[in-house]
Amino acid sequence: MNEQLIEKITKMVVEKLQTSNLKTDDRDNDNKQMPVMLFQETLVGNHFTEETVRATPDGNVKFFDTALEDKKPKSVNLQASKSKPVIEESNKEAYLADLRKKTPARIVVGRAGTRPKTATWLQFRFDHAAAVDAVYGEVPQEILERLGFLQLHSKVLDKEEYIRRPDLGRRLSDDSKKMVTEKCQRAPRVQVVASNGLSAKALEVNLEDVYLSLEQSLNNLNIEMGTTIYVDKGRVALMDEIGEILQPDVVIILIGERPGLVSAESLSAYICYKPRIGTIEAERMVVSNIHKGGIPPVEAGAYLGTVIQKILKYEASGVSLVKKEG
């Protein structure tokens, strides 16, 4: 065999072996310089924290626990916690019926699927219609004539304007001003005014009882009343202009409240000592919620008489009266 060929082949084998050994040494060095990191990150709060490291025998490869550390539940003091009373199914309906008796609001009325029950829905529609009728209704003329009220008008022309323009409801029309000057008693101790406000139904149902009871109460207390006035579509501050014209000591206005879905016939009584144009609201007093489901009308009239007596005694109303009473 050719010696040169043998020498050449031998040289190639040696070089191949040297190259293989060099690569193996490089891998070992790489392993020493870049150890393998096997770990599991655990979320704590909004940050990832590294688990405890466990070293291997060779000291190069590092392993981490792969199981997430369970969060320890907060300790609960079972003795300190107050549990809600458990209502037995047999007593549930009686319990709900008792809740319904305590408020006129629509609570625990139940549902039929995603909608109210038929009876509940019909009652809601009925109450809503009653509220609308209360705003747009009129006080029966026979009641006003029977009670002897002088009938006047504010500057409002119709209901739509009344709702949009409260300022016009606070002033008398020009013709009504003239009638007040000509037909009403000047400088009385108490001037009684009534107005439908936002609920004509409130006056229709309650005015007669409240007024007659108030009249009797003032008579018993020897307090003089002036000419009673009814103002169509009036607001509370209408008492300021009437006070400016007639100069009474006290003005009380009986006015229909804004109707709701619980009651559309609630009456309020606002009282003020010597009201004049520019009087602030803090000087007024109010007794509200006068109706059969609130303050009984007859009882309210008698109570208003005692309030007026106190106002005349201290010559103040509202916040000023509270301060003087001490």
Secondary structure by P-SEA (a helix, b strand, c coil): ccaaaaaaaaaaaaaaaaaaaaaaaaaaaaaaaccbbbbbbbbcccbbbbcbbbbcccccccccccccccccccccccccccccccccccaaaaaaaaaaaacccccccccccccccaaaaaaaaaaaaaaaaaaaccccaaaaaaacccccccccccaaaaaacaaaaacccaaaaaaaaccccccccbbbbbbccccaaaaaccaaaaaaaaaaaaaaacccccbbbbbccccccaaaaaaaaccccbbbbbccccccccccbbbbbbbbcccccccccccbbbbcccccccccaaaaaaaaaaaaaaaaaccccaaaaaaaac
